[in-house]
Amino acid sequence: MTQAIEREINQLTLKELSLDAAKLWSQIEEASELGEEGNVEQLVQELMTIQDGTETKIDAIAWVVDQLNLDLETWEERKARVAELHDRVISRRKTQLEQIKRTLIHLHEIGLINDKNIGKERVIEIRDNPPKVANLLVEVDDEDFPDEFRVIKYQANNKAIIEAYKSGKDISNVAEVTIGKQVRFKVQSGTKKRNKKNHN
Protein backbone atom coordinates (compact mmCIF):
# COMPACT_ATOMS: atom_id res chain seq x y z
CA MET A 1 0.00 0.00 0.00
CA THR A 2 2.88 2.39 0.86
CA GLN A 3 4.33 2.13 -2.65
CA ALA A 4 0.92 2.84 -4.17
CA ILE A 5 0.54 5.95 -2.00
CA GLU A 6 4.03 7.13 -2.94
CA ARG A 7 3.20 6.74 -6.63
CA GLU A 8 0.07 8.85 -6.16
CA ILE A 9 1.62 11.68 -4.14
CA ASN A 10 4.70 12.04 -6.32
CA GLN A 11 2.64 14.26 -8.61
CA LEU A 12 3.56 17.10 -6.25
CA THR A 13 6.99 17.83 -4.83
CA LEU A 14 7.66 17.34 -1.12
CA LYS A 15 7.83 21.11 -0.81
CA GLU A 16 4.26 21.47 -2.10
CA LEU A 17 2.86 18.50 -0.21
CA SER A 18 1.92 19.01 3.44
CA LEU A 19 2.09 16.29 6.08
CA ASP A 20 -1.66 16.65 6.66
CA ALA A 21 -2.37 16.06 2.97
CA ALA A 22 -0.18 12.96 2.82
CA LYS A 23 -1.71 11.60 6.02
CA LEU A 24 -5.29 12.20 4.84
CA TRP A 25 -4.58 10.64 1.45
CA SER A 26 -3.00 7.62 3.15
CA GLN A 27 -6.01 7.20 5.46
CA ILE A 28 -8.48 7.45 2.57
CA GLU A 29 -6.55 4.86 0.55
CA GLU A 30 -6.38 2.54 3.56
CA ALA A 31 -10.11 2.89 4.20
CA SER A 32 -10.77 2.11 0.53
CA GLU A 33 -8.64 -1.04 0.64
CA LEU A 34 -10.49 -2.20 3.75
CA GLY A 35 -13.87 -1.54 2.12
CA GLU A 36 -14.60 1.29 4.54
CA GLU A 37 -15.20 4.15 2.07
CA GLY A 38 -17.89 5.51 4.40
CA ASN A 39 -15.15 6.51 6.85
CA VAL A 40 -13.97 9.36 4.59
CA GLU A 41 -16.45 11.78 6.17
CA GLN A 42 -15.18 10.83 9.62
CA LEU A 43 -11.56 11.28 8.56
CA VAL A 44 -12.20 14.80 7.23
CA GLN A 45 -14.22 15.71 10.31
CA GLU A 46 -11.49 14.45 12.66
CA LEU A 47 -8.87 16.44 10.75
CA MET A 48 -10.85 19.67 11.01
CA THR A 49 -11.72 19.26 14.72
CA ILE A 50 -8.04 19.59 15.62
CA GLN A 51 -7.72 23.30 16.24
CA ASP A 52 -4.12 23.98 15.25
CA GLY A 53 -2.96 24.70 11.69
CA THR A 54 -6.40 25.25 10.13
CA GLU A 55 -4.98 26.85 6.98
CA THR A 56 -2.74 23.86 6.37
CA LYS A 57 -5.67 21.50 6.81
CA ILE A 58 -7.77 23.47 4.31
CA ASP A 59 -4.93 23.17 1.78
CA ALA A 60 -4.58 19.46 2.59
CA ILE A 61 -8.27 18.74 1.97
CA ALA A 62 -8.25 20.76 -1.26
CA TRP A 63 -5.14 18.89 -2.44
CA VAL A 64 -6.72 15.52 -1.70
CA VAL A 65 -9.83 16.60 -3.64
CA ASP A 66 -7.58 17.53 -6.59
CA GLN A 67 -5.96 14.10 -6.48
CA LEU A 68 -9.30 12.33 -6.23
CA ASN A 69 -10.61 14.29 -9.22
CA LEU A 70 -7.47 13.44 -11.19
CA ASP A 71 -7.76 9.77 -10.24
CA LEU A 72 -11.45 9.78 -11.13
CA GLU A 73 -10.74 11.34 -14.53
CA THR A 74 -8.07 8.71 -15.22
CA TRP A 75 -10.37 5.81 -14.35
CA GLU A 76 -13.25 7.29 -16.33
CA GLU A 77 -11.00 7.53 -19.38
CA ARG A 78 -9.96 3.90 -18.91
CA LYS A 79 -13.60 2.88 -18.52
CA ALA A 80 -14.53 4.78 -21.68
CA ARG A 81 -11.82 2.99 -23.66
CA VAL A 82 -12.93 -0.42 -22.37
CA ALA A 83 -16.59 0.45 -23.02
CA GLU A 84 -15.70 1.53 -26.56
CA LEU A 85 -14.00 -1.81 -27.17
CA HIS A 86 -17.01 -3.70 -25.80
CA ASP A 87 -19.40 -1.57 -27.85
CA ARG A 88 -17.52 -2.44 -31.04
CA VAL A 89 -17.72 -6.17 -30.27
CA ILE A 90 -21.40 -5.92 -29.33
CA SER A 91 -22.16 -3.94 -32.50
CA ARG A 92 -20.31 -6.50 -34.64
CA ARG A 93 -22.19 -9.42 -33.08
CA LYS A 94 -25.54 -7.67 -33.51
CA THR A 95 -24.74 -7.00 -37.16
CA GLN A 96 -23.80 -10.63 -37.71
CA LEU A 97 -27.03 -11.82 -36.10
CA GLU A 98 -29.11 -9.44 -38.24
CA GLN A 99 -27.30 -10.58 -41.37
CA ILE A 100 -28.16 -14.22 -40.64
CA LYS A 101 -31.80 -13.34 -39.97
CA ARG A 102 -32.08 -11.21 -43.12
CA THR A 103 -30.55 -13.99 -45.18
CA LEU A 104 -33.01 -16.56 -43.81
CA ILE A 105 -35.95 -14.23 -44.46
CA HIS A 106 -34.69 -13.65 -48.01
CA LEU A 107 -34.36 -17.39 -48.57
CA HIS A 108 -37.93 -17.81 -47.28
CA GLU A 109 -39.21 -15.07 -49.59
CA ILE A 110 -37.73 -16.74 -52.67
CA GLY A 111 -39.03 -20.13 -51.60
CA LEU A 112 -35.79 -21.89 -50.72
CA ILE A 113 -36.79 -22.59 -47.11
CA ASN A 114 -40.15 -23.25 -45.48
CA ASP A 115 -42.03 -21.58 -42.64
CA LYS A 116 -40.76 -24.35 -40.39
CA ASN A 117 -37.35 -25.92 -40.95
CA ILE A 118 -36.43 -28.92 -38.83
CA GLY A 119 -32.89 -29.99 -38.03
CA LYS A 120 -31.70 -32.90 -35.91
CA GLU A 121 -31.95 -30.94 -32.67
CA ARG A 122 -33.14 -27.43 -33.53
CA VAL A 123 -35.98 -25.82 -35.48
CA ILE A 124 -35.89 -22.56 -37.42
CA GLU A 125 -39.27 -20.91 -37.93
CA ILE A 126 -40.11 -17.92 -40.12
CA ARG A 127 -43.05 -16.08 -38.57
CA ASP A 128 -44.78 -12.75 -38.95
CA ASN A 129 -43.96 -10.07 -36.38
CA PRO A 130 -46.77 -8.22 -34.58
CA PRO A 131 -48.07 -5.32 -36.71
CA LYS A 132 -46.49 -1.90 -36.16
CA VAL A 133 -46.96 1.57 -37.58
CA ALA A 134 -44.16 2.04 -40.07
CA ASN A 135 -44.90 5.64 -41.05
CA LEU A 136 -47.49 8.36 -40.36
CA LEU A 137 -49.01 9.85 -43.50
CA VAL A 138 -50.46 12.81 -41.58
CA GLU A 139 -48.61 14.86 -38.95
CA VAL A 140 -49.85 14.32 -35.39
CA ASP A 141 -50.51 18.03 -34.88
CA ASP A 142 -52.42 18.30 -38.16
CA GLU A 143 -56.14 19.02 -37.78
CA ASP A 144 -56.92 16.09 -40.09
CA PHE A 145 -55.22 13.66 -37.71
CA PRO A 146 -58.01 11.79 -35.81
CA ASP A 147 -58.18 12.58 -32.08
CA GLU A 148 -58.66 8.91 -31.28
CA PHE A 149 -55.14 8.21 -32.52
CA ARG A 150 -53.50 11.11 -30.69
CA VAL A 151 -51.96 10.94 -27.22
CA ILE A 152 -51.36 14.18 -25.31
CA LYS A 153 -48.48 14.09 -22.83
CA TYR A 154 -48.26 16.58 -19.98
CA GLN A 155 -45.06 17.49 -18.18
CA ALA A 156 -44.15 20.05 -15.57
CA ASN A 157 -42.37 23.22 -16.66
CA ASN A 158 -39.72 23.18 -13.93
CA LYS A 159 -38.02 26.28 -15.30
CA ALA A 160 -41.25 28.28 -14.97
CA ILE A 161 -41.74 26.94 -11.44
CA ILE A 162 -38.25 28.10 -10.40
CA GLU A 163 -38.76 31.51 -12.01
CA ALA A 164 -42.03 31.91 -10.12
CA TYR A 165 -40.31 30.88 -6.89
CA LYS A 166 -37.48 33.39 -7.46
CA SER A 167 -39.99 36.16 -8.11
CA GLY A 168 -41.60 35.53 -4.72
CA LYS A 169 -44.76 33.82 -5.94
CA ASP A 170 -46.27 31.26 -3.54
CA ILE A 171 -45.99 27.86 -5.24
CA SER A 172 -46.16 25.76 -2.08
CA ASN A 173 -49.41 24.12 -3.21
CA VAL A 174 -47.82 23.07 -6.50
CA ALA A 175 -44.22 22.09 -5.88
CA GLU A 176 -41.54 21.81 -3.21
CA VAL A 177 -38.38 23.73 -4.01
CA THR A 178 -35.11 22.84 -2.29
CA ILE A 179 -31.81 24.71 -2.27
CA GLY A 180 -28.80 22.49 -1.72
CA LYS A 181 -25.23 23.40 -0.90
CA GLN A 182 -22.16 22.96 -3.08
CA VAL A 183 -18.48 22.96 -2.26
CA ARG A 184 -16.03 24.91 -4.44
CA PHE A 185 -12.26 24.58 -4.31
CA LYS A 186 -10.39 27.69 -5.44
CA VAL A 187 -6.81 28.89 -5.54
CA GLN A 188 -6.34 32.18 -3.72
CA SER A 189 -5.52 35.08 -6.02
CA GLY A 190 -2.55 36.01 -3.85
CA THR A 191 -1.15 32.51 -4.32
CA LYS A 192 -1.41 32.86 -8.08
CA LYS A 193 0.51 36.13 -7.96
CA ARG A 194 3.22 34.64 -5.73
CA ASN A 195 3.58 31.61 -8.01
CA LYS A 196 3.84 33.89 -11.02
CA LYS A 197 6.60 35.92 -9.36
CA ASN A 198 8.47 32.74 -8.43
CA HIS A 199 8.46 31.63 -12.06
CA ASN A 200 9.79 35.00 -13.28
Rosetta blueprint (number, residue, H / E / L):
1 M L
2 T H
3 Q H
4 A H
5 I H
6 E H
7 R H
8 E H
9 I H
10 N L
11 Q L
12 L L
13 T L
14 L L
15 K L
16 E L
17 L L
18 S L
19 L H
20 D H
21 A H
22 A H
23 K H
24 L H
25 W H
26 S H
27 Q H
28 I H
29 E H
30 E H
31 A H
32 S H
33 E H
34 L L
35 G L
36 E L
37 E H
38 G H
39 N H
40 V H
41 E H
42 Q H
43 L H
44 V H
45 Q H
46 E H
47 L H
48 M H
49 T H
50 I L
51 Q L
52 D L
53 G L
54 T H
55 E H
56 T H
57 K H
58 I H
59 D H
60 A H
61 I H
62 A H
63 W H
64 V H
65 V H
66 D H
67 Q H
68 L H
69 N H
70 L H
71 D H
72 L H
73 E H
74 T H
75 W H
76 E H
77 E H
78 R H
79 K H
80 A H
81 R H
82 V H
83 A H
84 E H
85 L H
86 H H
87 D H
88 R H
89 V H
90 I H
91 S H
92 R H
93 R H
94 K H
95 T H
96 Q H
97 L H
98 E H
99 Q H
100 I H
101 K H
102 R H
103 T H
104 L H
105 I H
106 H H
107 L H
108 H H
109 E H
110 I L
111 G L
112 L L
113 I L
114 N L
115 D L
116 K E
117 N E
118 I E
119 G L
120 K L
121 E L
122 R L
123 V E
124 I E
125 E E
126 I L
127 R L
128 D L
129 N L
130 P L
131 P L
132 K L
133 V L
134 A L
135 N L
136 L L
137 L L
138 V L
139 E L
140 V L
141 D L
142 D L
143 E L
144 D L
145 F L
146 P L
147 D H
148 E H
149 F H
150 R L
151 V L
152 I L
153 K L
154 Y L
155 Q L
156 A L
157 N L
158 N H
159 K H
160 A H
161 I H
162 I H
163 E H
164 A H
165 Y H
166 K H
167 S L
168 G L
169 K L
170 D L
171 I L
172 S L
173 N L
174 V L
175 A L
176 E L
177 V L
178 T L
179 I L
180 G L
181 K L
182 Q L
183 V L
184 R L
185 F L
186 K L
187 V L
188 Q L
189 S H
190 G H
191 T H
192 K H
193 K H
194 R H
195 N H
196 K H
197 K H
198 N H
199 H H
200 N L
